[in-house]
Amino acid sequence: MQENTAKIDLRKNATYIVKDGKLTPIPSPPAGYGKQVINWQGGKPCNGMVEESLKF
């Protein structure tokens, strides 16, 4: 059995997707406010979107 590991900085706030053994960071909303939506198909993440919100 092959074991795959990845190192990430736990001091950094971030969202990651692991798909087929590959770690992909998801970009944060540019202004720092918003949401990330991940769509799944067949038990795997297939696409996503980052939405930005404005804080008044």
PQR file of N, CA, C, O and H, with PARSE charges and radii, in Angstrom:
ATOM      1  N   MET A   1       0.845  -1.190   0.000 -0.4000 1.5000
ATOM      2  CA  MET A   1       0.000   0.000   0.000 -0.0000 2.0000
ATOM      3  C   MET A   1       0.880   1.240   0.000  0.5500 1.7000
ATOM      4  O   MET A   1       1.753   1.390   0.856 -0.5500 1.4000
ATOM      5  N   GLN A   2       0.653   2.121  -0.952 -0.4000 1.5000
ATOM      6  CA  GLN A   2       1.417   3.356  -1.058 -0.0000 2.0000
ATOM      7  C   GLN A   2       0.731   4.444  -0.254  0.5500 1.7000
ATOM      8  O   GLN A   2      -0.484   4.625  -0.340 -0.5500 1.4000
ATOM      9  H   GLN A   2      -0.056   2.000  -1.647  0.4000 1.0000
ATOM     10  N   GLU A   3       1.523   5.170   0.533 -0.4000 1.5000
ATOM     11  CA  GLU A   3       0.971   6.246   1.344 -0.0000 2.0000
ATOM     12  C   GLU A   3       1.413   7.582   0.764  0.5500 1.7000
ATOM     13  O   GLU A   3       2.604   7.807   0.549 -0.5500 1.4000
ATOM     14  H   GLU A   3       2.509   5.023   0.603  0.4000 1.0000
ATOM     15  N   ASN A   4       0.467   8.457   0.515 -0.4000 1.5000
ATOM     16  CA  ASN A   4       0.773   9.803   0.019 -0.0000 2.0000
ATOM     17  C   ASN A   4       0.555  10.788   1.146  0.5500 1.7000
ATOM     18  O   ASN A   4      -0.455  10.731   1.847 -0.5500 1.4000
ATOM     19  H   ASN A   4      -0.500   8.275   0.689  0.4000 1.0000
ATOM     20  N   THR A   5       1.497  11.684   1.317 -0.4000 1.5000
ATOM     21  CA  THR A   5       1.358  12.713   2.342 -0.0000 2.0000
ATOM     22  C   THR A   5       1.672  14.066   1.725  0.5500 1.7000
ATOM     23  O   THR A   5       2.383  14.158   0.724 -0.5500 1.4000
ATOM     24  H   THR A   5       2.318  11.730   0.748  0.4000 1.0000
ATOM     25  N   ALA A   6       1.133  15.107   2.333 -0.4000 1.5000
ATOM     26  CA  ALA A   6       1.397  16.480   1.901 -0.0000 2.0000
ATOM     27  C   ALA A   6       1.589  17.329   3.140  0.5500 1.7000
ATOM     28  O   ALA A   6       0.988  17.062   4.181 -0.5500 1.4000
ATOM     29  H   ALA A   6       0.555  15.032   3.146  0.4000 1.0000
ATOM     30  N   LYS A   7       2.414  18.339   3.034 -0.4000 1.5000
ATOM     31  CA  LYS A   7       2.613  19.275   4.133 -0.0000 2.0000
ATOM     32  C   LYS A   7       1.884  20.568   3.811  0.5500 1.7000
ATOM     33  O   LYS A   7       1.986  21.098   2.705 -0.5500 1.4000
ATOM     34  H   LYS A   7       2.902  18.556   2.189  0.4000 1.0000
ATOM     35  N   ILE A   8       1.147  21.067   4.797 -0.4000 1.5000
ATOM     36  CA  ILE A   8       0.486  22.365   4.667 -0.0000 2.0000
ATOM     37  C   ILE A   8       0.800  23.187   5.910  0.5500 1.7000
ATOM     38  O   ILE A   8       1.061  22.633   6.978 -0.5500 1.4000
ATOM     39  H   ILE A   8       1.065  20.637   5.696  0.4000 1.0000
ATOM     40  N   ASP A   9       0.774  24.482   5.770 -0.4000 1.5000
ATOM     41  CA  ASP A   9       1.037  25.396   6.876 -0.0000 2.0000
ATOM     42  C   ASP A   9      -0.264  25.602   7.661  0.5500 1.7000
ATOM     43  O   ASP A   9      -1.188  26.251   7.171 -0.5500 1.4000
ATOM     44  H   ASP A   9       0.561  24.932   4.903  0.4000 1.0000
ATOM     45  N   LEU A  10      -0.333  25.060   8.853 -0.4000 1.5000
ATOM     46  CA  LEU A  10      -1.552  25.163   9.667 -0.0000 2.0000
ATOM     47  C   LEU A  10      -1.738  26.543  10.281  0.5500 1.7000
ATOM     48  O   LEU A  10      -2.765  26.806  10.908 -0.5500 1.4000
ATOM     49  H   LEU A  10       0.418  24.533   9.251  0.4000 1.0000
ATOM     50  N   ARG A  11      -0.766  27.420  10.111 -0.4000 1.5000
ATOM     51  CA  ARG A  11      -0.916  28.793  10.604 -0.0000 2.0000
ATOM     52  C   ARG A  11      -1.642  29.664   9.586  0.5500 1.7000
ATOM     53  O   ARG A  11      -2.044  30.783   9.905 -0.5500 1.4000
ATOM     54  H   ARG A  11       0.068  27.206   9.603  0.4000 1.0000
ATOM     55  N   LYS A  12      -1.814  29.166   8.369 -0.4000 1.5000
ATOM     56  CA  LYS A  12      -2.470  29.919   7.299 -0.0000 2.0000
ATOM     57  C   LYS A  12      -3.914  29.443   7.154  0.5500 1.7000
ATOM     58  O   LYS A  12      -4.164  28.245   7.015 -0.5500 1.4000
ATOM     59  H   LYS A  12      -1.488  28.257   8.109  0.4000 1.0000
ATOM     60  N   ASN A  13      -4.865  30.381   7.187 -0.4000 1.5000
ATOM     61  CA  ASN A  13      -6.269  30.035   6.953 -0.0000 2.0000
ATOM     62  C   ASN A  13      -6.436  29.741   5.462  0.5500 1.7000
ATOM     63  O   ASN A  13      -6.084  30.567   4.620 -0.5500 1.4000
ATOM     64  H   ASN A  13      -4.662  31.353   7.300  0.4000 1.0000
ATOM     65  N   ALA A  14      -6.966  28.579   5.144 -0.4000 1.5000
ATOM     66  CA  ALA A  14      -7.088  28.193   3.736 -0.0000 2.0000
ATOM     67  C   ALA A  14      -8.097  27.063   3.585  0.5500 1.7000
ATOM     68  O   ALA A  14      -8.455  26.388   4.551 -0.5500 1.4000
ATOM     69  H   ALA A  14      -7.252  27.909   5.828  0.4000 1.0000
ATOM     70  N   THR A  15      -8.543  26.876   2.349 -0.4000 1.5000
ATOM     71  CA  THR A  15      -9.402  25.762   1.989 -0.0000 2.0000
ATOM     72  C   THR A  15      -8.675  24.950   0.925  0.5500 1.7000
ATOM     73  O   THR A  15      -8.109  25.505  -0.017 -0.5500 1.4000
ATOM     74  H   THR A  15      -8.252  27.424   1.565  0.4000 1.0000
ATOM     75  N   TYR A  16      -8.697  23.625   1.088 -0.4000 1.5000
ATOM     76  CA  TYR A  16      -8.035  22.743   0.138 -0.0000 2.0000
ATOM     77  C   TYR A  16      -9.000  21.662  -0.324  0.5500 1.7000
ATOM     78  O   TYR A  16      -9.889  21.253   0.423 -0.5500 1.4000
ATOM     79  H   TYR A  16      -9.156  23.174   1.853  0.4000 1.0000
ATOM     80  N   ILE A  17      -8.823  21.205  -1.547 -0.4000 1.5000
ATOM     81  CA  ILE A  17      -9.558  20.063  -2.076 -0.0000 2.0000
ATOM     82  C   ILE A  17      -8.539  18.969  -2.350  0.5500 1.7000
ATOM     83  O   ILE A  17      -7.482  19.225  -2.926 -0.5500 1.4000
ATOM     84  H   ILE A  17      -8.101  21.537  -2.153  0.4000 1.0000
ATOM     85  N   VAL A  18      -8.859  17.760  -1.938 -0.4000 1.5000
ATOM     86  CA  VAL A  18      -8.043  16.604  -2.291 -0.0000 2.0000
ATOM     87  C   VAL A  18      -8.867  15.771  -3.263  0.5500 1.7000
ATOM     88  O   VAL A  18      -9.942  15.280  -2.921 -0.5500 1.4000
ATOM     89  H   VAL A  18      -9.718  17.553  -1.470  0.4000 1.0000
ATOM     90  N   LYS A  19      -8.347  15.616  -4.482 -0.4000 1.5000
ATOM     91  CA  LYS A  19      -9.039  14.838  -5.514 -0.0000 2.0000
ATOM     92  C   LYS A  19      -8.019  13.940  -6.202  0.5500 1.7000
ATOM     93  O   LYS A  19      -7.004  14.413  -6.713 -0.5500 1.4000
ATOM     94  H   LYS A  19      -7.473  16.015  -4.760  0.4000 1.0000
ATOM     95  N   ASP A  20      -8.295  12.667  -6.209 -0.4000 1.5000
ATOM     96  CA  ASP A  20      -7.416  11.689  -6.853 -0.0000 2.0000
ATOM     97  C   ASP A  20      -5.976  11.806  -6.367  0.5500 1.7000
ATOM     98  O   ASP A  20      -5.037  11.682  -7.154 -0.5500 1.4000
ATOM     99  H   ASP A  20      -9.119  12.283  -5.794  0.4000 1.0000
ATOM    100  N   GLY A  21      -5.807  12.043  -5.078 -0.4000 1.5000
ATOM    101  CA  GLY A  21      -4.481  12.110  -4.478 -0.0000 2.0000
ATOM    102  C   GLY A  21      -3.743  13.417  -4.692  0.5500 1.7000
ATOM    103  O   GLY A  21      -2.569  13.520  -4.336 -0.5500 1.4000
ATOM    104  H   GLY A  21      -6.570  12.144  -4.439  0.4000 1.0000
ATOM    105  N   LYS A  22      -4.397  14.419  -5.265 -0.4000 1.5000
ATOM    106  CA  LYS A  22      -3.766  15.705  -5.532 -0.0000 2.0000
ATOM    107  C   LYS A  22      -4.393  16.788  -4.659  0.5500 1.7000
ATOM    108  O   LYS A  22      -5.615  16.930  -4.615 -0.5500 1.4000
ATOM    109  H   LYS A  22      -5.351  14.335  -5.555  0.4000 1.0000
ATOM    110  N   LEU A  23      -3.547  17.552  -3.964 -0.4000 1.5000
ATOM    111  CA  LEU A  23      -3.994  18.632  -3.082 -0.0000 2.0000
ATOM    112  C   LEU A  23      -4.029  19.938  -3.869  0.5500 1.7000
ATOM    113  O   LEU A  23      -3.028  20.343  -4.461 -0.5500 1.4000
ATOM    114  H   LEU A  23      -2.554  17.437  -4.000  0.4000 1.0000
ATOM    115  N   THR A  24      -5.193  20.597  -3.870 -0.4000 1.5000
ATOM    116  CA  THR A  24      -5.360  21.848  -4.608 -0.0000 2.0000
ATOM    117  C   THR A  24      -5.868  22.928  -3.661  0.5500 1.7000
ATOM    118  O   THR A  24      -6.935  22.759  -3.070 -0.5500 1.4000
ATOM    119  H   THR A  24      -6.006  20.268  -3.389  0.4000 1.0000
ATOM    120  N   PRO A  25      -5.136  24.040  -3.494 -0.5600 1.5000
ATOM    121  CA  PRO A  25      -5.655  25.148  -2.680  0.2800 2.0000
ATOM    122  C   PRO A  25      -6.748  25.889  -3.444  0.5500 1.7000
ATOM    123  O   PRO A  25      -6.636  26.106  -4.651 -0.5500 1.4000
ATOM    124  N   ILE A  26      -7.795  26.272  -2.736 -0.4000 1.5000
ATOM    125  CA  ILE A  26      -8.898  27.030  -3.323 -0.0000 2.0000
ATOM    126  C   ILE A  26      -8.670  28.506  -2.992  0.5500 1.7000
ATOM    127  O   ILE A  26      -8.451  28.840  -1.827 -0.5500 1.4000
ATOM    128  H   ILE A  26      -7.886  26.096  -1.755  0.4000 1.0000
ATOM    129  N   PRO A  27      -8.714  29.397  -3.986 -0.5600 1.5000
ATOM    130  CA  PRO A  27      -8.445  30.812  -3.708  0.2800 2.0000
ATOM    131  C   PRO A  27      -9.515  31.427  -2.803  0.5500 1.7000
ATOM    132  O   PRO A  27     -10.692  31.073  -2.875 -0.5500 1.4000
ATOM    133  N   SER A  28      -9.083  32.340  -1.963 -0.4000 1.5000
ATOM    134  CA  SER A  28      -9.998  33.075  -1.084 -0.0000 2.0000
ATOM    135  C   SER A  28     -10.656  34.196  -1.872  0.5500 1.7000
ATOM    136  O   SER A  28     -10.119  34.634  -2.890 -0.5500 1.4000
ATOM    137  H   SER A  28      -8.127  32.627  -1.904  0.4000 1.0000
ATOM    138  N   PRO A  29     -11.822  34.670  -1.410 -0.5600 1.5000
ATOM    139  CA  PRO A  29     -12.435  35.828  -2.065  0.2800 2.0000
ATOM    140  C   PRO A  29     -11.460  37.013  -2.029  0.5500 1.7000
ATOM    141  O   PRO A  29     -10.838  37.260  -0.996 -0.5500 1.4000
ATOM    142  N   PRO A  30     -11.318  37.744  -3.132 -0.5600 1.5000
ATOM    143  CA  PRO A  30     -10.324  38.817  -3.215  0.2800 2.0000
ATOM    144  C   PRO A  30     -10.424  39.875  -2.113  0.5500 1.7000
ATOM    145  O   PRO A  30      -9.399  40.334  -1.610 -0.5500 1.4000
ATOM    146  N   ALA A  31     -11.634  40.263  -1.733 -0.4000 1.5000
ATOM    147  CA  ALA A  31     -11.792  41.300  -0.705 -0.0000 2.0000
ATOM    148  C   ALA A  31     -11.747  40.723   0.704  0.5500 1.7000
ATOM    149  O   ALA A  31     -11.793  41.470   1.681 -0.5500 1.4000
ATOM    150  H   ALA A  31     -12.467  39.890  -2.141  0.4000 1.0000
ATOM    151  N   GLY A  32     -11.657  39.404   0.817 -0.4000 1.5000
ATOM    152  CA  GLY A  32     -11.631  38.782   2.126 -0.0000 2.0000
ATOM    153  C   GLY A  32     -13.003  38.414   2.656  0.5500 1.7000
ATOM    154  O   GLY A  32     -13.109  37.796   3.716 -0.5500 1.4000
ATOM    155  H   GLY A  32     -11.620  38.797   0.023  0.4000 1.0000
ATOM    156  N   TYR A  33     -14.063  38.785   1.935 -0.4000 1.5000
ATOM    157  CA  TYR A  33     -15.428  38.456   2.333 -0.0000 2.0000
ATOM    158  C   TYR A  33     -16.107  37.741   1.176  0.5500 1.7000
ATOM    159  O   TYR A  33     -15.984  38.166   0.027 -0.5500 1.4000
ATOM    160  H   TYR A  33     -13.977  39.286   1.074  0.4000 1.0000
ATOM    161  N   GLY A  34     -16.809  36.681   1.461 -0.4000 1.5000
ATOM    162  CA  GLY A  34     -17.521  35.968   0.423 -0.0000 2.0000
ATOM    163  C   GLY A  34     -17.690  34.508   0.780  0.5500 1.7000
ATOM    164  O   GLY A  34     -17.706  34.137   1.953 -0.5500 1.4000
ATOM    165  H   GLY A  34     -16.909  36.336   2.395  0.4000 1.0000
ATOM    166  N   LYS A  35     -17.818  33.684  -0.249 -0.4000 1.5000
ATOM    167  CA  LYS A  35     -17.996  32.256   0.000 -0.0000 2.0000
ATOM    168  C   LYS A  35     -17.390  31.440  -1.129  0.5500 1.7000
ATOM    169  O   LYS A  35     -17.192  31.922  -2.244 -0.5500 1.4000
ATOM    170  H   LYS A  35     -17.806  33.985  -1.202  0.4000 1.0000
ATOM    171  N   GLN A  36     -17.106  30.204  -0.805 -0.4000 1.5000
ATOM    172  CA  GLN A  36     -16.597  29.230  -1.757 -0.0000 2.0000
ATOM    173  C   GLN A  36     -17.625  28.114  -1.846  0.5500 1.7000
ATOM    174  O   GLN A  36     -18.034  27.563  -0.823 -0.5500 1.4000
ATOM    175  H   GLN A  36     -17.266  29.812   0.101  0.4000 1.0000
ATOM    176  N   VAL A  37     -18.048  27.773  -3.065 -0.4000 1.5000
ATOM    177  CA  VAL A  37     -19.029  26.712  -3.270 -0.0000 2.0000
ATOM    178  C   VAL A  37     -18.357  25.612  -4.081  0.5500 1.7000
ATOM    179  O   VAL A  37     -17.841  25.866  -5.169 -0.5500 1.4000
ATOM    180  H   VAL A  37     -17.716  28.220  -3.896  0.4000 1.0000
ATOM    181  N   ILE A  38     -18.362  24.391  -3.552 -0.4000 1.5000
ATOM    182  CA  ILE A  38     -17.758  23.248  -4.223 -0.0000 2.0000
ATOM    183  C   ILE A  38     -18.881  22.301  -4.639  0.5500 1.7000
ATOM    184  O   ILE A  38     -19.714  21.921  -3.817 -0.5500 1.4000
ATOM    185  H   ILE A  38     -18.781  24.185  -2.668  0.4000 1.0000
ATOM    186  N   ASN A  39     -18.901  21.924  -5.909 -0.4000 1.5000
ATOM    187  CA  ASN A  39     -19.881  20.978  -6.427 -0.0000 2.0000
ATOM    188  C   ASN A  39     -19.245  19.598  -6.534  0.5500 1.7000
ATOM    189  O   ASN A  39     -18.080  19.456  -6.907 -0.5500 1.4000
ATOM    190  H   ASN A  39     -18.224  22.233  -6.577  0.4000 1.0000
ATOM    191  N   TRP A  40     -20.034  18.592  -6.198 -0.4000 1.5000
ATOM    192  CA  TRP A  40     -19.558  17.209  -6.195 -0.0000 2.0000
ATOM    193  C   TRP A  40     -20.353  16.399  -7.214  0.5500 1.7000
ATOM    194  O   TRP A  40     -21.543  16.629  -7.427 -0.5500 1.4000
ATOM    195  H   TRP A  40     -20.980  18.707  -5.894  0.4000 1.0000
ATOM    196  N   GLN A  41     -19.666  15.452  -7.834 -0.4000 1.5000
ATOM    197  CA  GLN A  41     -20.319  14.532  -8.753 -0.0000 2.0000
ATOM    198  C   GLN A  41     -19.633  13.177  -8.629  0.5500 1.7000
ATOM    199  O   GLN A  41     -18.408  13.087  -8.711 -0.5500 1.4000
ATOM    200  H   GLN A  41     -18.699  15.266  -7.661  0.4000 1.0000
ATOM    201  N   GLY A  42     -20.414  12.137  -8.435 -0.4000 1.5000
ATOM    202  CA  GLY A  42     -19.851  10.795  -8.308 -0.0000 2.0000
ATOM    203  C   GLY A  42     -18.930  10.642  -7.115  0.5500 1.7000
ATOM    204  O   GLY A  42     -17.996   9.841  -7.153 -0.5500 1.4000
ATOM    205  H   GLY A  42     -21.409  12.210  -8.369  0.4000 1.0000
ATOM    206  N   GLY A  43     -19.177  11.397  -6.058 -0.4000 1.5000
ATOM    207  CA  GLY A  43     -18.360  11.295  -4.848 -0.0000 2.0000
ATOM    208  C   GLY A  43     -17.045  12.050  -4.917  0.5500 1.7000
ATOM    209  O   GLY A  43     -16.199  11.894  -4.036 -0.5500 1.4000
ATOM    210  H   GLY A  43     -19.936  12.048  -6.027  0.4000 1.0000
ATOM    211  N   LYS A  44     -16.852  12.879  -5.962 -0.4000 1.5000
ATOM    212  CA  LYS A  44     -15.618  13.644  -6.101 -0.0000 2.0000
ATOM    213  C   LYS A  44     -15.962  15.109  -6.375  0.5500 1.7000
ATOM    214  O   LYS A  44     -16.971  15.405  -7.013 -0.5500 1.4000
ATOM    215  H   LYS A  44     -17.539  13.006  -6.678  0.4000 1.0000
ATOM    216  N   PRO A  45     -15.115  16.026  -5.888 -0.5600 1.5000
ATOM    217  CA  PRO A  45     -15.335  17.423  -6.229  0.2800 2.0000
ATOM    218  C   PRO A  45     -15.090  17.614  -7.723  0.5500 1.7000
ATOM    219  O   PRO A  45     -14.078  17.148  -8.246 -0.5500 1.4000
ATOM    220  N   CYS A  46     -16.010  18.296  -8.419 -0.4000 1.5000
ATOM    221  CA  CYS A  46     -15.863  18.437  -9.878 -0.0000 2.0000
ATOM    222  C   CYS A  46     -15.640  19.885 -10.300  0.5500 1.7000
ATOM    223  O   CYS A  46     -14.937  20.127 -11.281 -0.5500 1.4000
ATOM    224  H   CYS A  46     -16.833  18.674  -7.994  0.4000 1.0000
ATOM    225  N   ASN A  47     -16.216  20.857  -9.590 -0.4000 1.5000
ATOM    226  CA  ASN A  47     -15.967  22.266  -9.898 -0.0000 2.0000
ATOM    227  C   ASN A  47     -16.411  23.113  -8.724  0.5500 1.7000
ATOM    228  O   ASN A  47     -17.035  22.620  -7.784 -0.5500 1.4000
ATOM    229  H   ASN A  47     -16.788  20.660  -8.793  0.4000 1.0000
ATOM    230  N   GLY A  48     -16.088  24.371  -8.788 -0.4000 1.5000
ATOM    231  CA  GLY A  48     -16.472  25.258  -7.706 -0.0000 2.0000
ATOM    232  C   GLY A  48     -16.449  26.692  -8.153  0.5500 1.7000
ATOM    233  O   GLY A  48     -16.037  27.009  -9.268 -0.5500 1.4000
ATOM    234  H   GLY A  48     -15.582  24.771  -9.552  0.4000 1.0000
ATOM    235  N   MET A  49     -16.903  27.568  -7.260 -0.4000 1.5000
ATOM    236  CA  MET A  49     -16.870  28.986  -7.564 -0.0000 2.0000
ATOM    237  C   MET A  49     -16.571  29.759  -6.283  0.5500 1.7000
ATOM    238  O   MET A  49     -16.891  29.324  -5.177 -0.5500 1.4000
ATOM    239  H   MET A  49     -17.238  27.311  -6.353  0.4000 1.0000
ATOM    240  N   VAL A  50     -15.959  30.897  -6.468 -0.4000 1.5000
ATOM    241  CA  VAL A  50     -15.661  31.807  -5.370 -0.0000 2.0000
ATOM    242  C   VAL A  50     -16.482  33.061  -5.598  0.5500 1.7000
ATOM    243  O   VAL A  50     -16.385  33.692  -6.650 -0.5500 1.4000
ATOM    244  H   VAL A  50     -15.699  31.251  -7.366  0.4000 1.0000
ATOM    245  N   GLU A  51     -17.294  33.423  -4.605 -0.4000 1.5000
ATOM    246  CA  GLU A  51     -18.120  34.632  -4.693 -0.0000 2.0000
ATOM    247  C   GLU A  51     -17.603  35.653  -3.701  0.5500 1.7000
ATOM    248  O   GLU A  51     -17.257  35.323  -2.567 -0.5500 1.4000
ATOM    249  H   GLU A  51     -17.372  32.910  -3.750  0.4000 1.0000
ATOM    250  N   GLU A  52     -17.558  36.876  -4.138 -0.4000 1.5000
ATOM    251  CA  GLU A  52     -17.071  37.969  -3.296 -0.0000 2.0000
ATOM    252  C   GLU A  52     -18.256  38.771  -2.775  0.5500 1.7000
ATOM    253  O   GLU A  52     -19.208  39.027  -3.511 -0.5500 1.4000
ATOM    254  H   GLU A  52     -17.840  37.145  -5.059  0.4000 1.0000
ATOM    255  N   SER A  53     -18.200  39.163  -1.520 -0.4000 1.5000
ATOM    256  CA  SER A  53     -19.213  40.030  -0.907 -0.0000 2.0000
ATOM    257  C   SER A  53     -18.553  41.336  -0.496  0.5500 1.7000
ATOM    258  O   SER A  53     -17.349  41.390  -0.245 -0.5500 1.4000
ATOM    259  H   SER A  53     -17.427  38.955  -0.922  0.4000 1.0000
ATOM    260  N   LEU A  54     -19.349  42.369  -0.433 -0.4000 1.5000
ATOM    261  CA  LEU A  54     -18.860  43.654   0.035 -0.0000 2.0000
ATOM    262  C   LEU A  54     -19.368  43.894   1.444  0.5500 1.7000
ATOM    263  O   LEU A  54     -20.550  43.706   1.733 -0.5500 1.4000
ATOM    264  H   LEU A  54     -20.327  42.325  -0.637  0.4000 1.0000
ATOM    265  N   LYS A  55     -18.474  44.306   2.306 -0.4000 1.5000
ATOM    266  CA  LYS A  55     -18.860  44.623   3.684 -0.0000 2.0000
ATOM    267  C   LYS A  55     -18.922  46.144   3.822  0.5500 1.7000
ATOM    268  O   LYS A  55     -17.965  46.852   3.509 -0.5500 1.4000
ATOM    269  H   LYS A  55     -17.514  44.459   2.071  0.4000 1.0000
ATOM    270  N   PHE A  56     -20.073  46.631   4.299 -0.4000 1.5000
ATOM    271  CA  PHE A  56     -20.254  48.090   4.443 -0.0000 2.0000
ATOM    272  C   PHE A  56     -20.050  48.496   5.878  0.5500 1.7000
ATOM    273  O   PHE A  56     -20.158  49.677   6.207 -0.5500 1.4000
ATOM    274  H   PHE A  56     -20.851  46.056   4.553  0.4000 1.0000
TER
END
